[in-house]
Amino acid sequence: MGVSIQFRRGTAAEHATFTGAEGEITVLKSDTAGDPWRLKVHNDDSTSFTIPSIDSTDTLTNKTISNLKLSGTVSDGSNNLLATVGTSDITFASGVVTLENANVIDQDTEKTLEAMMTRVARKNQMILGD
């Protein structure tokens, strides 16, 4: 038979008042259905870091995400559907896309979206003769 390792464990309330040793790993028993266990890594002071499980829902703060791959749906904090991610497109639920400080490339020159729309309008006016 192999070697068994058991970590200290406790509820969220117990972890709130517990300071583990530096580098200690403990097991947090969650009250959330479907996400019953999580690991916590304790720092050199009273802080600890929870390692999310594969099914957990976590909030990222001050994180940089690169090479993001989305699938399924995008919702806001109140679970309102914002968009659906397809194989090669994103369909926005409201049908409205808001772009702030958007730029486009026109003949190798970066221009504001507003300047580009003005240019397109002028070209359409010349073509249509209005």
N, C-alpha and C positions, 0 to 999 in steps of 0.2 A: 504494500500500500504506500501511496505517496505522502508527502508532508502536507499538513494542513496549516494554513495561516488564518487567524481570525483577528479582525480589527475591532477596536472599540466602536460601539455604535450607540445611537440615541435619537430621540425625537428632535424636532426643530426647537421646541422649548428648552430641551436639555442642552442642545448645541448653543443656544443663545447665551447661556451662562457658563459655557465651558471654554477654556483656553487649552488647546493641545500643545504638545511640545513642538519645537521647531522642526518642520519637515514631517510631522506625524500625519498619517492618513486615518481619518475616521469615517464611519458610515452613518449617513443621515437617513433616518426613517421618515419619509415624507407622509403627509396626510392626504396627498393628492392621488386620486385613483389613476392607475395606468402609469404612474411614475413613482413607485413605492420606495426606491432606494437611490441615493446619490452619494458620491464621494466628496469629502472635504479635505483639502490640504491646508495645514496650519502653518502660519508664518512665524517669525521670530518674536512677534509681540501678540497683541490680542486679535489680530486679523486672521481670517481664513478665506480660502477661495473654494467655491463649490464647482465641481466639474459637472457640466450638464450631461444628462443622459441623451440617448439618441431620440427619444420621444418627448423630451422636455420642451417647454416653451420658455425662452429666456430673453431678456432685454440686453441688447448690446449698447454700451455707452462709451463714447470716445474710442471707437474701433474703426480701423480702415479695412474695407473689404475690397479685395481685388479678384479679378477673374470669377465674378459671381455668376452662378448658374441657377436660374429660377425655373420652376415648373409648378403647375397648379394655379393657385390664386394668390392675389395680394390683397390684404385687408388692413384697415387701420386699427387703432387701439380698442375701438368699440366693436370690432368684428364686422364693420361695414365693408362690403366688397368694393375694392377700388379697381381691380383689373384681373383679367384671366390671361395666363401666359400659355400661348400655343407653341407649336413646333417651330414656327418662324415668325411669330408676331405676338404683340400684346394688345388685347382688346380692353379698352377702358370702359368701366361700367357706366359712367355718366356720358360717355361719348365726347368728353371735353378733355383736352390736354393743355395744361398750363406750363409754359416755358418761361423761365426768368433768365434774362441776359443770354438769350439763345443766339448763336452765330451759325452762319452757313458758309460753305466754301463755294465761291463763284469764280471760275476760270483762275484757279490757284490763288485767289485772294479771299481772305476771311472778311466777311461783312456781317453786320447785325441783321437779324431776321427782318426787322423793320425796314432797313435800307433795301434788302432784297425784294420784299413785297412791293415797295415803291417802284423798283425797277421793273418788276413783272407787270404792275399796273400800267406803267408808261408804255411798255411794249404792247400790251393788249389794246391800249387806246390807239396806238399807231396802226395796229393791224386792223382793228374794227373801224377806224376813222371817226371815232367819237370826239 
